[in-house]
Amino acid sequence: MEVDAEFGIALDYNPDYLRLQAPRGGLCAICKGSKMLCGKINCPLIVQLTSHLRIWRSIKGLSIDGASPPSVFVGRFGYPYVYVGPMTPPFHGDTSILDQPESWLEKPIEEIIEFRSQLIRGMYRVHVKEQDSVKILEQTRELSLSEHYVDTELTLKKPPTKRLYMDDDIQPIGPTAPLERINLSYIRWQPEMEKAYYDTDLRAAEAAKILYQKGVSVNDIQRAFSLGNFGLEKNRRLVPTRWSITAVDDILSKYLSEKVKEYPQINQFEVYESNRLGNRFIVVLVPEAWSYEAYEAWYPQTLWNPSTRHTVIITDWEGFDGRTTYASMGGCYYSGRLAVLEHLYKAKRQARVFIFRESYPNYIAPLGVWQVRENVRNAMRQIPFKFNSLETALKFVESRLSIGLEHWLGSGYLLKQTVTQRKITEFI
Amino acid sequence: MFDFEVSSIESFRNLVKALSVIVERGNFLVDESQIKLVAMDPSHVAMVDFELPKEFFKRYLLDEETKLTLNINELLKFLDRVEKDEQLEIKLDKENMLLIQCKRGGHTRRFLMPVLEPVDEEVPSPNIFFKSRARMLTQSLRKAIRDASLVSEHVKLEITNSGVKISAAGDMGSASSLWEKGADDIIELKSEEDSNATFTLSYLQDIVNTASVSSEVAQLELSTDMPIKMSFELPQGRLVYYLAPCIGV
């Protein structure tokens, strides 16, 4: 996605670029946020601006004094020299909700953007393998291992840029500024993470699995993982937040799939649904050996599809043995896979899985892949509709989606394969 | 309990590899005259019917008929460690562990692998009357499927009285191989009725690639939109696959 890449470059290299600005040559000049000419139901620029203005009044001078949820960020541009630092809002109290996507599914998009725009990101440039005791790095590390919100004072080198960064993979990121120093109050480390941190013979993937088994939330694991807190001593390094999110989704879902592949197959066709935050997810489980295909359809005039006429469908799949290349669909492929495998693992059942996602115009701004994970988790918590044949299941699926079945069938592989492939047992 | 000595590690390993593309967990039946396996893949799309007579082995000692369930990929990992000029013995011990023992010049290596709980799966053979049949060189078949893999995930097979055709078409273009009746690579051709069916390429490719190492001639039996039967001729034993078609691709 080109738009995404340009946004990203701006993140670390050219802060001015991303100031709230209407796209050139677009309809915004005529609309000015009042006529909704782009087709979205809220003007994304106005939504961003409103939350900005509110927070801006409370940022004074070069000192930010507040409670970090805790939250940290590792940039990816310039790798292996990356910007790392804490994120904190300019106020105190229990701020944990600001970095807790597990609790955001039922909130309006505007509120989530507001949560995130309140977090001021301090940036400090280090090499990802930095071993010497760099104080800011050490403090950020401590924050990433904390099990509670932490009073945090950031001293900035210059005033934060007035911008909000949004992207498909990571949660929105608020104003940003280079860091002079950090003051932290007392931190209690999450005990399981502390154990993994001091175990320098434990591989990072193993550490992630153990923490997950012990009930640490995926978001907390991802946060700590990005600061390079786990793994063999010589391999430890910072992992840009965006990579860390997908790495952890991938590690955990691979681990679950190995278990799930041992379980008996489900015996009916099951259909689950979740419809939150401007996205509809339909999950279809087919009585077959484990395999997975994800589809996402962008309606005309939605976030990543400015076309007024054509819907864009992106898809990726894997067979029983998994995949070895990165899914072209990006991080949401992996977060959806994790959410559905969590369900199969709990149910002790195996299935072939299809996830259909339709994004609607009221998905006004990208929120990060957690949205996919939580939406699919929500779908899997519902009572499924059950069917005795693929045909009836797909007929029902079609009635729940706006895009006709033939478009989904025409753009992917596994679904078509499932529909057309006969079985030997039918000829016995 | 049994005790076998394998005379040719290469051909034994190739046969196990040919099974591994279909079967995860193999339920072998070992009796006084042969080792037998009939199994389907986890999706029940393909089936293999395999027999290896005792004459294949240098030593074939067995005290009673035995059901032996093995993870075939694990077995293959061990077999991959055996070297060509080693003497290979395979035994089932009292503790129900499979012993793979390689010997050469006074040096013995032993691998032990667990025998799994048998899975209950009666696998009857498909009951199909085939309208067309062709015997052809496996290498020729393998190359035609490889060609098809350039353009599609499905491949169409046709057998008529005038010849054999393997073709595929996709967004990337199309590919086809046509053998006329009497072509060098076709040994026998018989068709009561023009027959054609389409198959998932990955299955067909896995089967033909691994089986063609052990077999020079394959017999294809086909009826329109029915499973294909592929019998790979072996010096000793039987290696037959059934593969269900795709309909409406």
Interface residues (C-beta under 8 A of the other chain):
Chain A: E288 A289 F320 Y413 K416 Q417 V419 T420 Q421 R422 K423 I424 T425 E426 F427 I428
Chain B: M40 P42 S43 H44 V45 A46 M47 P124 S125 P126 N127 I128 E153 T200 M226 P227 Y242 L243 A244 P245 C246 I247 G248 V249
